[in-house]
Amino acid sequence: MGVRLILYLGILAVGGLIGYKDKVSEKLQDNLNKIQNLCLLFLLFIMGITIGINDEVVSNLISIGFKAGIISIFTVSFSIIFVGFIKKFIVLEGENIES
């Protein structure tokens, strides 16, 4: 599992470096949005197949969905709270700083 994570992070780093060094052709840059969407749709399709094959997941779908919903609600709620808290301490560009 650790090797796979390192591989993913390495691929991400190489892609970031290529983008940063501007080594991507204009034609590819123009089509990146379409390529990303196709890859995302393919990934979702494969995930759907994997979920459909696993009988344990299908039989516990309601329970898993409920737990995922609770986790999502807490994640969004605490993200909003945290951003609101941090926003009080950050001075945004263009705001006057009172002395």
Summary of the structure (lengths in Angstrom):
residues: 99
radius of gyration: 21.0
end to end distance: 52.5
largest distance: 64.1
contacts: 164
relative contact order: 0.04
helix: 80%
strand: 0%
